[in-house]
Amino acid sequence: MKETQKKFIWWWGWNPDPLESELEEQAKRGWVIDQVDPLCIWIRFRKGTPQQRRFATDYQPEASKDYLEIFQADGWHLEWTGADGWYLFSKAYTDERPEIFTDNASLIEKNNRILKVLLPLFIMLIVLFITIVLPILKEPFYVGLYVFALGLYTYIFTQVWLHNRKLKIDI
């Protein structure tokens, strides 16, 4: 039987459920996180003891020392940090599945922190288009690349906005 396995898990910042659910399923099967890439999409596991663990992500680009201490005091274990402010925590449990966000307002704040980082990048993308892509508009590759990047950013902004809107309705 293999002692390690590597998995690709695609997830979005505003919807970490695919990542968290897959990690919880792996823990139930006895796979323990061994190594995580900088974007937390390639994860290597090693064989361990099956356990019921809750995995949860948070985005906190300017986390204080108190931030981590609060999680540790509540029994959460830091599994990974990377990608300029992302944190992955886990916590063993037996009865009720624990949550790090107990209200929708906290989830909205997290999504707004994500948008604060994405907005300057989006502005840079537009500036690059005006200064670089427009002059070489004859090259379909660059136009396609820009259209792809613009479409991706539009998709991300729309999804975060829609997610926040749904959370606000549920408050």
SEGUSE-152199 format. One line per field, with one value per residue (C-alpha): residue number from 0; x, y, z. Coordinates in nm, 3 decimals. Example, Ala and Ser with C-alpha at 12.3 -4.5 7.8 and 13.67 -1.06 7.14 Angstrom:
2
doti <- c(0, 1)
px <- c(1.230, 1.367)
py <- c(-0.450, -0.106)
pz <- c(0.780, 0.714)
end
This chain:
171
doti <- c(0, 1, 2, 3, 4, 5, 6, 7, 8, 9, 10, 11, 12, 13, 14, 15, 16, 17, 18, 19, 20, 21, 22, 23, 24, 25, 26, 27, 28, 29, 30, 31, 32, 33, 34, 35, 36, 37, 38, 39, 40, 41, 42, 43, 44, 45, 46, 47, 48, 49, 50, 51, 52, 53, 54, 55, 56, 57, 58, 59, 60, 61, 62, 63, 64, 65, 66, 67, 68, 69, 70, 71, 72, 73, 74, 75, 76, 77, 78, 79, 80, 81, 82, 83, 84, 85, 86, 87, 88, 89, 90, 91, 92, 93, 94, 95, 96, 97, 98, 99, 100, 101, 102, 103, 104, 105, 106, 107, 108, 109, 110, 111, 112, 113, 114, 115, 116, 117, 118, 119, 120, 121, 122, 123, 124, 125, 126, 127, 128, 129, 130, 131, 132, 133, 134, 135, 136, 137, 138, 139, 140, 141, 142, 143, 144, 145, 146, 147, 148, 149, 150, 151, 152, 153, 154, 155, 156, 157, 158, 159, 160, 161, 162, 163, 164, 165, 166, 167, 168, 169, 170)
px <- c(0.000, 0.122, 0.250, 0.208, -0.024, -0.045, -0.375, -0.472, -0.766, -0.904, -1.082, -1.166, -1.107, -1.475, -1.572, -1.318, -1.571, -1.412, -1.074, -1.208, -1.441, -1.169, -0.921, -1.181, -1.250, -0.878, -0.843, -1.130, -0.941, -0.625, -0.433, -0.246, -0.124, 0.249, 0.326, 0.131, 0.236, 0.238, -0.113, -0.263, -0.381, -0.124, -0.122, 0.090, -0.048, 0.116, -0.062, -0.163, -0.451, -0.808, -0.962, -1.245, -1.094, -1.245, -1.040, -1.103, -0.939, -0.906, -0.757, -0.580, -0.304, -0.204, -0.243, -0.115, 0.047, -0.282, -0.462, -0.277, -0.289, -0.669, -0.691, -0.441, -0.624, -0.942, -0.767, -0.704, -0.379, -0.212, -0.161, -0.040, 0.009, 0.098, -0.015, 0.026, -0.217, -0.401, -0.423, -0.540, -0.637, -0.757, -0.922, -1.012, -1.370, -1.617, -1.961, -2.049, -1.839, -1.653, -1.652, -1.404, -1.666, -1.975, -2.163, -2.213, -2.067, -1.727, -1.746, -1.831, -1.529, -1.305, -1.437, -1.383, -1.019, -0.983, -1.131, -0.888, -0.599, -0.759, -0.860, -0.503, -0.415, -0.719, -0.615, -0.265, -0.419, -0.606, -0.293, -0.096, -0.364, -0.350, 0.030, 0.129, -0.160, -0.322, 0.000, 0.042, -0.326, -0.234, -0.102, -0.398, -0.205, -0.170, -0.527, -0.645, -0.427, -0.566, -0.927, -0.869, -0.718, -0.993, -1.258, -1.103, -1.092, -1.448, -1.557, -1.378, -1.517, -1.868, -1.850, -1.721, -1.985, -2.266, -2.142, -2.137, -2.483, -2.620, -2.457, -2.606, -2.954, -2.908, -2.814)
py <- c(0.000, 0.347, 0.555, 0.890, 1.041, 1.376, 1.543, 1.845, 2.030, 2.336, 2.592, 2.962, 3.201, 3.289, 2.922, 2.703, 2.418, 2.191, 2.215, 2.182, 1.891, 1.699, 1.744, 1.624, 1.319, 1.243, 1.270, 1.022, 0.779, 0.823, 1.059, 1.337, 1.656, 1.626, 1.911, 2.193, 2.399, 2.784, 2.812, 2.523, 2.334, 2.049, 1.866, 1.567, 1.332, 1.057, 0.758, 0.805, 0.728, 0.796, 1.086, 1.330, 1.674, 2.002, 2.203, 2.574, 2.852, 3.221, 3.514, 3.758, 3.950, 4.147, 3.890, 3.983, 3.746, 3.748, 3.615, 3.282, 3.266, 3.294, 2.993, 2.792, 2.869, 2.730, 2.407, 2.485, 2.366, 2.573, 2.339, 2.589, 2.955, 3.104, 3.299, 3.629, 3.588, 3.258, 3.026, 2.667, 2.539, 2.203, 2.084, 1.735, 1.690, 1.422, 1.582, 1.910, 2.020, 2.339, 2.658, 2.945, 3.183, 3.180, 3.458, 3.588, 3.929, 3.764, 3.585, 3.913, 4.078, 3.795, 3.837, 4.212, 4.151, 3.937, 4.214, 4.469, 4.265, 4.189, 4.546, 4.682, 4.379, 4.444, 4.808, 4.694, 4.458, 4.746, 4.966, 4.684, 4.652, 5.020, 5.042, 4.704, 4.517, 4.804, 4.888, 4.525, 4.453, 4.278, 3.979, 3.749, 3.566, 3.880, 3.987, 3.637, 3.640, 3.975, 3.872, 3.557, 3.754, 4.016, 3.745, 3.564, 3.880, 3.968, 3.618, 3.640, 3.985, 3.877, 3.558, 3.735, 4.008, 3.753, 3.550, 3.861, 3.960, 3.615, 3.636, 3.982, 3.853, 3.568, 3.806)
pz <- c(0.000, -0.085, 0.206, 0.028, -0.228, -0.400, -0.491, -0.697, -0.539, -0.718, -0.505, -0.499, -0.210, -0.176, -0.185, -0.003, 0.041, -0.223, -0.048, 0.305, 0.218, 0.034, 0.320, 0.571, 0.355, 0.330, 0.711, 0.757, 0.532, 0.739, 0.510, 0.690, 0.523, 0.465, 0.227, 0.063, -0.238, -0.216, -0.367, -0.168, -0.474, -0.477, -0.146, -0.053, 0.211, 0.412, 0.558, 0.920, 1.151, 1.037, 1.227, 1.210, 1.146, 1.042, 0.793, 0.746, 0.546, 0.618, 0.434, 0.663, 0.479, 0.788, 1.063, 1.406, 1.653, 1.845, 1.537, 1.549, 1.929, 1.923, 1.691, 1.894, 2.218, 2.062, 1.958, 1.590, 1.433, 1.160, 0.864, 0.605, 0.537, 0.202, -0.103, 0.082, 0.367, 0.330, 0.630, 0.653, 0.997, 1.122, 1.439, 1.558, 1.677, 1.775, 1.802, 1.635, 1.337, 1.443, 1.235, 1.231, 1.094, 1.309, 1.130, 0.776, 0.859, 0.918, 0.582, 0.410, 0.576, 0.450, 0.097, 0.116, 0.217, -0.097, -0.313, -0.164, -0.303, -0.638, -0.721, -0.764, -0.977, -1.194, -1.239, -1.336, -1.591, -1.752, -1.754, -1.917, -2.181, -2.263, -2.268, -2.412, -2.573, -2.763, -2.952, -3.063, -3.120, -3.444, -3.245, -3.171, -2.897, -2.683, -2.745, -2.646, -2.336, -2.230, -2.299, -2.092, -1.800, -1.813, -1.827, -1.530, -1.319, -1.418, -1.318, -0.981, -0.897, -0.997, -0.790, -0.478, -0.518, -0.566, -0.269, -0.048, -0.172, -0.081, 0.263, 0.324, 0.236, 0.487, 0.772)
end
